[in-house]
Structure formats: structure tokens, C-alpha cells
């Protein structure tokens, strides 16, 4: 799966169900997505939206996602 700034988090989560838990380790503010408003936002949020919310560059978040996915896949 190719992940870009426009990729929706719900699509990433479908492909990698444990990814959100791993992301919380990298960026604790991601735990917002466990709240009711966060779960609603998760349906529409892109990687760029999460980066904006966390106040980190999207490229940095993408790199973290790629590293986390590689670890999940055992690469």
C-alpha cells in the first residue's frame, strides 16, 4: 500500500489494524482518535490532517508511518 499525505487514516487502519496503537508511541496526541469525536474524525482524516493536528511536518509523519509499518510487517 502506497501512503501519501492524502491517504485516509481509515484506509491505513484497515490494512494495518495495530498501526494506531504503534502511532501513539511515536506521537501521544494521536490518542485523540480513541475519543468519540476522534473516531468520527478518523473516518475522514488524511495523513496531512493528522500531521496538522499533531503540529509535525507531514513528511515526518509519513516516515514514521513507513517505519512503523515495516516493523509490523517484520521487515
DSSP file (Angstrom, degrees, kcal/mol; ACC not computed):
  #  RESIDUE AA STRUCTURE BP1 BP2  ACC     N-H-->O    O-->H-N    N-H-->O    O-->H-N    TCO  KAPPA ALPHA  PHI   PSI    X-CA   Y-CA   Z-CA
    1    1 A X              0   0    0      0, 0.0     2,-0.5     0, 0.0    11,-0.0   0.000 360.0 360.0 360.0 126.0    0.0    0.0    0.0
    2    2 A X        -     0   0    0      0, 0.0     2,-0.5     0, 0.0     0, 0.0  -0.760 360.0-157.5 -87.3 128.3    1.4    3.4   -1.0
    3    3 A X        +     0   0    0     -2,-0.5     2,-0.2    59,-0.1    63,-0.1  -0.925  18.1 166.5-112.5 126.6    0.8    6.0    1.7
    4    4 A X    >   -     0   0    0     -2,-0.5     3,-1.2     4,-0.0    43,-0.4  -0.673  54.7 -89.2-123.8-179.5    0.8    9.7    0.8
    5    5 A X  T 3  S+     0   0    0      1,-0.2    43,-2.4    -2,-0.2    44,-0.3   0.763 127.3  52.1 -62.6 -24.3   -0.3   12.9    2.6
    6    6 A X  T 3  S+     0   0    0     41,-0.2    -1,-0.2    40,-0.2     2,-0.1   0.517  80.2 116.9 -91.9  -5.8   -3.7   12.4    1.0
    7    7 A X    <   -     0   0    0     -3,-1.2    40,-1.6     1,-0.1     2,-0.2  -0.419  68.7-121.3 -65.2 133.5   -4.2    8.8    2.2
    8    8 A X  B >>  -A   46   0A   0     38,-0.2     4,-1.7    -2,-0.1     3,-0.6  -0.556   8.9-134.1 -78.0 138.8   -7.1    8.5    4.6
    9    9 A X  H 3> S+     0   0    0     36,-3.0     4,-3.0    -2,-0.2     5,-0.2   0.845 104.7  61.5 -61.7 -34.5   -6.3    7.1    8.0
   10   10 A X  H 3> S+     0   0    0     32,-0.7     4,-1.6    35,-0.4    -1,-0.2   0.866 104.4  49.3 -61.8 -34.4   -9.3    4.7    7.9
   11   11 A X  H <> S+     0   0    0     -3,-0.6     4,-1.7     2,-0.2    -1,-0.2   0.890 112.2  47.1 -71.0 -39.3   -7.7    3.0    4.8
   12   12 A X  H  X S+     0   0    0     -4,-1.7     4,-2.5     1,-0.2    -2,-0.2   0.915 111.0  52.2 -66.1 -41.6   -4.4    2.7    6.5
   13   13 A X  H  < S+     0   0    0     -4,-3.0    -1,-0.2     1,-0.2    -2,-0.2   0.844 106.2  54.3 -65.6 -33.2   -6.1    1.3    9.6
   14   14 A X  H  < S+     0   0    0     -4,-1.6     3,-0.4    -5,-0.2    -1,-0.2   0.917 114.1  40.9 -63.6 -42.4   -7.9   -1.3    7.6
   15   15 A X  H  < S+     0   0    0     -4,-1.7     2,-0.3     1,-0.3    -2,-0.2   0.834 131.4  25.9 -74.9 -32.3   -4.7   -2.5    6.1
   16   16 A X    ><  -     0   0    0     -4,-2.5     3,-2.1    -5,-0.1     4,-0.4  -0.723  67.7-179.0-133.7  81.7   -2.8   -2.3    9.4
   17   17 A X  T 3  S+     0   0    0     -3,-0.4     3,-0.3    -2,-0.3     4,-0.2   0.735  83.5  49.2 -58.2 -26.2   -5.2   -2.7   12.4
   18   18 A X  T 3> S+     0   0    0      1,-0.2     4,-1.7     2,-0.1    -1,-0.3   0.446  84.2  95.0 -92.0   0.4   -2.5   -2.3   15.0
   19   19 A X  H <> S+     0   0    0     -3,-2.1     4,-2.8     1,-0.2     5,-0.2   0.880  77.6  56.3 -62.6 -40.6   -1.0    0.8   13.4
   20   20 A X  H  > S+     0   0    0     -4,-0.4     4,-1.7    -3,-0.3    -1,-0.2   0.893 106.8  50.5 -61.1 -39.4   -2.9    3.3   15.6
   21   21 A X  H  > S+     0   0    0     -3,-0.3     4,-0.7    -4,-0.2    -1,-0.2   0.903 112.5  47.0 -63.2 -40.3   -1.5    1.8   18.7
   22   22 A X  H >X S+     0   0    0     -4,-1.7     4,-1.0     1,-0.2     3,-0.7   0.875 108.3  55.7 -69.2 -37.2    2.0    2.0   17.3
   23   23 A X  H 3X S+     0   0    0     -4,-2.8     4,-3.2     1,-0.2     3,-0.4   0.856  97.9  62.5 -63.9 -34.4    1.5    5.6   16.3
   24   24 A X  H 3< S+     0   0    0     -4,-1.7    -1,-0.2     1,-0.2    -2,-0.2   0.827  99.0  56.2 -60.8 -30.2    0.5    6.5   19.8
   25   25 A X  H << S+     0   0    0     -4,-0.7    -1,-0.2    -3,-0.7     3,-0.2   0.873 113.7  39.5 -68.3 -36.0    4.0    5.5   20.9
   26   26 A X  H  < S+     0   0    0     -4,-1.0     2,-0.4    -3,-0.4    -2,-0.2   0.883 134.7  16.8 -78.3 -40.8    5.5    7.9   18.3
   27   27 A X    ><  -     0   0    0     -4,-3.2     3,-2.2    -5,-0.1    -1,-0.3  -0.859  63.5-164.2-139.5  99.3    3.0   10.7   18.8
   28   28 A X  G >  S+     0   0    0     -2,-0.4     3,-1.8     1,-0.3     4,-0.1   0.755  85.9  70.5 -57.7 -26.5    0.9   10.7   22.0
   29   29 A X  G >  S+     0   0    0      1,-0.3     3,-1.6     2,-0.2    -1,-0.3   0.688  80.7  76.3 -66.2 -15.0   -1.5   13.2   20.6
   30   30 A X  G X  S+     0   0    0     -3,-2.2     3,-2.4     1,-0.3    -1,-0.3   0.733  72.8  81.0 -66.5 -20.6   -2.8   10.5   18.2
   31   31 A X  G X   +     0   0    0     -3,-1.8     3,-2.1     1,-0.3     4,-0.3   0.665  69.9  84.0 -60.9 -13.3   -4.6    9.0   21.2
   32   32 A X  G X  S+     0   0    0     -3,-1.6     3,-1.8     1,-0.3     6,-0.5   0.825  76.9  68.7 -53.6 -32.1   -7.2   11.7   20.4
   33   33 A X  G <  S+     0   0    0     -3,-2.4    -1,-0.3     1,-0.3    -2,-0.2   0.517  87.5  65.2 -71.8  -2.9   -8.6    9.3   17.8
   34   34 A X  G <  S+     0   0    0     -3,-2.1    -1,-0.3    -4,-0.1    -2,-0.2   0.574  87.2  86.8 -90.6 -11.1   -9.8    7.0   20.6
   35   35 A X  S <> S-     0   0    0     -3,-1.8     4,-2.7    -4,-0.3     5,-0.2  -0.388  94.8-106.9 -81.5 165.9  -12.3    9.6   21.8
   36   36 A X  H  > S+     0   0    0      2,-0.2     4,-1.9     1,-0.2     5,-0.2   0.951 122.0  44.2 -61.0 -50.2  -15.8    9.8   20.3
   37   37 A X  H  > S+     0   0    0      1,-0.2     4,-2.3     2,-0.2    -1,-0.2   0.894 113.8  52.7 -61.6 -35.2  -15.0   13.0   18.3
   38   38 A X  H  > S+     0   0    0     -6,-0.5     4,-2.4     2,-0.2    -2,-0.2   0.890 106.3  51.7 -65.3 -39.8  -11.7   11.5   17.3
   39   39 A X  H  X S+     0   0    0     -4,-2.7     4,-0.8     2,-0.2    -1,-0.2   0.876 110.7  49.0 -65.1 -36.7  -13.3    8.3   16.0
   40   40 A X  H >< S+     0   0    0     -4,-1.9     3,-0.6    -5,-0.2     4,-0.4   0.909 113.1  46.8 -67.2 -41.2  -15.7   10.4   13.9
   41   41 A X  H >X S+     0   0    0     -4,-2.3     4,-2.0     1,-0.2     3,-1.7   0.846 100.8  67.8 -67.8 -33.6  -12.8   12.4   12.5
   42   42 A X  H 3< S+     0   0    0     -4,-2.4   -32,-0.7     1,-0.3    -1,-0.2   0.809  90.1  64.1 -57.2 -31.6  -10.8    9.3   11.8
   43   43 A X  T << S+     0   0    0     -4,-0.8    -1,-0.3    -3,-0.6    -2,-0.2   0.805 119.1  22.4 -62.8 -29.0  -13.3    8.4    9.1
   44   44 A X  T <4 S+     0   0    0     -3,-1.7    -2,-0.2    -4,-0.4    -1,-0.2   0.556  94.7 114.8-115.2 -12.5  -12.3   11.5    7.1
   45   45 A X     <  -     0   0    0     -4,-2.0   -36,-3.0   -37,-0.1   -35,-0.4  -0.365  46.0-158.3 -72.5 137.0   -8.8   12.4    8.3
   46   46 A X  B  >  -A    8   0A   0    -38,-0.3     4,-2.0   -37,-0.1   -38,-0.2  -0.540  37.5 -99.3 -99.2 172.9   -5.9   12.1    5.9
   47   47 A X  H  > S+     0   0    0    -40,-1.6     4,-2.5   -43,-0.4   -41,-0.2   0.899 126.9  54.0 -58.3 -40.5   -2.2   11.8    6.9
   48   48 A X  H  > S+     0   0    0    -43,-2.4     4,-2.5     1,-0.2    -1,-0.2   0.896 105.5  53.0 -61.9 -40.7   -1.9   15.6    6.3
   49   49 A X  H  > S+     0   0    0    -44,-0.3     4,-2.3     2,-0.2    -1,-0.2   0.913 110.8  46.6 -61.0 -43.2   -4.9   16.3    8.7
   50   50 A X  H  X S+     0   0    0     -4,-2.0     4,-2.6     2,-0.2    -2,-0.2   0.907 111.3  51.5 -66.3 -42.0   -3.2   14.2   11.4
   51   51 A X  H  X>S+     0   0    0     -4,-2.5     5,-2.3     1,-0.2     4,-0.8   0.913 110.9  48.5 -61.3 -42.3    0.2   16.0   10.8
   52   52 A X  H  <5S+     0   0    0     -4,-2.5     3,-0.5     1,-0.2    -2,-0.2   0.919 112.6  48.1 -62.7 -43.8   -1.6   19.3   11.1
   53   53 A X  H  <5S+     0   0    0     -4,-2.3    -2,-0.2     1,-0.2    -1,-0.2   0.894 115.7  43.5 -64.4 -40.1   -3.3   18.3   14.3
   54   54 A X  H  <5S-     0   0    0     -4,-2.6    -1,-0.2    -5,-0.2    -2,-0.2   0.536 108.1-127.0 -83.3  -6.6   -0.1   17.0   15.8
   55   55 A X  T  <5 +     0   0    0     -4,-0.8     2,-0.3    -3,-0.5    -3,-0.2   0.905  67.4 124.5  59.0  44.5    1.9   20.0   14.6
   56   56 A X  S   <S-     0   0    0     -5,-2.3    -1,-0.2    -6,-0.1    -2,-0.1  -0.944  71.6 -92.6-126.6 152.0    4.5   17.9   12.8
   57   57 A X     >  -     0   0    0     -2,-0.3     4,-1.9     1,-0.1     3,-0.4  -0.380  31.5-127.7 -61.9 141.3    5.6   18.0    9.2
   58   58 A X  H  > S+     0   0    0      1,-0.2     4,-2.9     2,-0.2     5,-0.2   0.858 109.5  58.0 -59.1 -36.3    3.6   15.6    7.1
   59   59 A X  H  > S+     0   0    0      1,-0.2     4,-2.2     2,-0.2    -1,-0.2   0.883 105.1  50.3 -62.8 -37.7    6.9   14.1    5.7
   60   60 A X  H  > S+     0   0    0     -3,-0.4     4,-2.2     2,-0.2    -1,-0.2   0.906 111.9  47.2 -66.6 -41.3    8.0   13.3    9.3
   61   61 A X  H  X S+     0   0    0     -4,-1.9     4,-2.6     2,-0.2    -2,-0.2   0.907 110.9  52.1 -66.2 -41.7    4.7   11.6   10.0
   62   62 A X  H  X S+     0   0    0     -4,-2.9     4,-2.7     2,-0.2    -2,-0.2   0.909 109.3  49.7 -60.7 -41.9    4.9    9.7    6.7
   63   63 A X  H  X S+     0   0    0     -4,-2.2     4,-2.5     1,-0.2    -1,-0.2   0.919 111.1  49.4 -62.7 -43.1    8.4    8.5    7.6
   64   64 A X  H  X S+     0   0    0     -4,-2.2     4,-2.4     2,-0.2    -2,-0.2   0.891 111.0  50.3 -62.7 -39.4    7.2    7.4   11.0
   65   65 A X  H  X S+     0   0    0     -4,-2.6     4,-2.9     2,-0.2     5,-0.2   0.934 110.6  48.8 -62.8 -46.4    4.3    5.5    9.3
   66   66 A X  H  X S+     0   0    0     -4,-2.7     4,-2.3     1,-0.2    -2,-0.2   0.913 113.2  46.8 -61.6 -43.0    6.6    3.8    6.9
   67   67 A X  H  X S+     0   0    0     -4,-2.5     4,-2.0     2,-0.2    -1,-0.2   0.902 113.7  48.4 -65.2 -41.0    9.0    2.7    9.7
   68   68 A X  H  X S+     0   0    0     -4,-2.4     4,-2.3     2,-0.2    -2,-0.2   0.909 111.6  48.9 -67.2 -42.2    6.1    1.5   11.9
   69   69 A X  H  X S+     0   0    0     -4,-2.9     4,-2.6     2,-0.2    -1,-0.2   0.901 109.5  52.7 -63.7 -41.0    4.6   -0.5    9.0
   70   70 A X  H  X>S+     0   0    0     -4,-2.3     5,-3.0    -5,-0.2     4,-0.6   0.903 110.4  48.3 -61.8 -40.1    7.9   -2.0    8.2
   71   71 A X  H ><5S+     0   0    0     -4,-2.0     3,-0.5     3,-0.2    -2,-0.2   0.899 111.1  50.1 -66.7 -39.9    8.2   -3.1   11.9
   72   72 A X  H 3<5S+     0   0    0     -4,-2.3    -2,-0.2     1,-0.2    -1,-0.2   0.903 112.9  46.6 -63.5 -41.1    4.7   -4.5   11.9
   73   73 A X  H 3<5S-     0   0    0     -4,-2.6    -1,-0.2    -5,-0.2    -2,-0.2   0.548 114.9-118.9 -80.2  -6.1    5.5   -6.5    8.7
   74   74 A X  T <<5       0   0    0     -4,-0.6    -3,-0.2    -3,-0.5    -4,-0.1   0.776 360.0 360.0  76.9  26.3    8.7   -7.7   10.2
   75   75 A X      <       0   0    0     -5,-3.0    -4,-0.2    -6,-0.2    -5,-0.1   0.441 360.0 360.0 -90.0 360.0   10.9   -6.1    7.6
